[in-house]
Amino acid sequence: MGKKLYVGNLAYTVDSNQLTDLFTQVGSVDSSNVIMDRETGRSKGFAFVEMSADSEAQAAIEKFNGTELGGRAMNISEAKPQAPRDGGGRGGFSSRRSY
């Protein structure tokens, strides 16, 4: 089973294709996803990369953690599971007005 990695401290110019190209140096990449801000369309400076095997993910951490990409030293670690979100509605805002 593969392992998802958190890649932090990314330069805002780094895209998913660059991450895929970099991480394929140590193994097979299932997916890479730079997280983008919904409003601005700009990178938030972090991403997730999913490797095919746990050993490949560990090799990526050892090889790339602290190395520079786009002028910034990346922080790479195993991704933590996403915490469940409460609710689901629209954040408590309503388009209806009551007078």
Contacts in CASP RR format, 6 or more apart in sequence:
PFRMAT RR
TARGET T0000
AUTHOR 0000-0000-0000
METHOD contacts of the structure
MODEL  1
MGKKLYVGNLAYTVDSNQLTDLFTQVGSVDSSNVIMDRETGRSKGFAFVE
MSADSEAQAAIEKFNGTELGGRAMNISEAKPQAPRDGGGRGGFSSRRSY
1 53 0 8 1.000
1 54 0 8 1.000
2 30 0 8 1.000
2 50 0 8 1.000
2 51 0 8 1.000
2 52 0 8 1.000
2 53 0 8 1.000
2 54 0 8 1.000
2 56 0 8 1.000
2 57 0 8 1.000
3 50 0 8 1.000
3 51 0 8 1.000
3 53 0 8 1.000
3 54 0 8 1.000
3 56 0 8 1.000
3 57 0 8 1.000
3 58 0 8 1.000
3 78 0 8 1.000
4 48 0 8 1.000
4 49 0 8 1.000
4 50 0 8 1.000
4 51 0 8 1.000
4 57 0 8 1.000
4 78 0 8 1.000
4 79 0 8 1.000
5 48 0 8 1.000
5 49 0 8 1.000
5 50 0 8 1.000
5 51 0 8 1.000
5 57 0 8 1.000
5 60 0 8 1.000
5 61 0 8 1.000
5 76 0 8 1.000
5 77 0 8 1.000
5 78 0 8 1.000
5 79 0 8 1.000
6 46 0 8 1.000
6 47 0 8 1.000
6 48 0 8 1.000
6 75 0 8 1.000
6 76 0 8 1.000
6 77 0 8 1.000
6 78 0 8 1.000
6 79 0 8 1.000
6 80 0 8 1.000
7 19 0 8 1.000
7 46 0 8 1.000
7 47 0 8 1.000
7 48 0 8 1.000
7 49 0 8 1.000
7 74 0 8 1.000
7 75 0 8 1.000
7 76 0 8 1.000
8 45 0 8 1.000
8 46 0 8 1.000
8 47 0 8 1.000
8 74 0 8 1.000
8 75 0 8 1.000
8 76 0 8 1.000
9 45 0 8 1.000
9 46 0 8 1.000
9 72 0 8 1.000
9 73 0 8 1.000
9 74 0 8 1.000
9 75 0 8 1.000
10 34 0 8 1.000
10 43 0 8 1.000
10 45 0 8 1.000
10 46 0 8 1.000
10 47 0 8 1.000
10 69 0 8 1.000
10 72 0 8 1.000
10 74 0 8 1.000
11 45 0 8 1.000
11 69 0 8 1.000
11 70 0 8 1.000
11 71 0 8 1.000
11 72 0 8 1.000
12 42 0 8 1.000
12 43 0 8 1.000
12 45 0 8 1.000
13 43 0 8 1.000
13 70 0 8 1.000
14 34 0 8 1.000
14 43 0 8 1.000
14 45 0 8 1.000
14 47 0 8 1.000
14 69 0 8 1.000
14 70 0 8 1.000
15 34 0 8 1.000
15 43 0 8 1.000
16 32 0 8 1.000
16 33 0 8 1.000
16 34 0 8 1.000
16 47 0 8 1.000
17 32 0 8 1.000
18 69 0 8 1.000
19 29 0 8 1.000
19 32 0 8 1.000
19 34 0 8 1.000
19 47 0 8 1.000
19 49 0 8 1.000
20 29 0 8 1.000
20 32 0 8 1.000
20 49 0 8 1.000
22 64 0 8 1.000
22 69 0 8 1.000
23 29 0 8 1.000
23 32 0 8 1.000
23 49 0 8 1.000
23 51 0 8 1.000
23 60 0 8 1.000
23 64 0 8 1.000
25 63 0 8 1.000
26 51 0 8 1.000
26 56 0 8 1.000
26 59 0 8 1.000
26 60 0 8 1.000
26 63 0 8 1.000
26 64 0 8 1.000
27 51 0 8 1.000
27 52 0 8 1.000
27 53 0 8 1.000
27 56 0 8 1.000
27 59 0 8 1.000
27 60 0 8 1.000
28 51 0 8 1.000
28 52 0 8 1.000
28 53 0 8 1.000
28 56 0 8 1.000
29 49 0 8 1.000
29 50 0 8 1.000
29 51 0 8 1.000
29 52 0 8 1.000
30 50 0 8 1.000
30 51 0 8 1.000
30 52 0 8 1.000
31 48 0 8 1.000
31 49 0 8 1.000
31 50 0 8 1.000
32 47 0 8 1.000
32 48 0 8 1.000
32 49 0 8 1.000
32 50 0 8 1.000
33 47 0 8 1.000
33 48 0 8 1.000
33 49 0 8 1.000
34 43 0 8 1.000
34 45 0 8 1.000
34 46 0 8 1.000
34 47 0 8 1.000
35 43 0 8 1.000
35 44 0 8 1.000
35 45 0 8 1.000
35 46 0 8 1.000
35 47 0 8 1.000
35 48 0 8 1.000
36 42 0 8 1.000
36 43 0 8 1.000
36 44 0 8 1.000
37 43 0 8 1.000
37 44 0 8 1.000
48 79 0 8 1.000
49 60 0 8 1.000
51 57 0 8 1.000
51 60 0 8 1.000
57 78 0 8 1.000
60 76 0 8 1.000
61 76 0 8 1.000
61 77 0 8 1.000
61 78 0 8 1.000
64 74 0 8 1.000
64 76 0 8 1.000
65 74 0 8 1.000
65 75 0 8 1.000
65 76 0 8 1.000
65 77 0 8 1.000
66 73 0 8 1.000
66 74 0 8 1.000
66 75 0 8 1.000
66 76 0 8 1.000
67 73 0 8 1.000
67 74 0 8 1.000
68 74 0 8 1.000
END
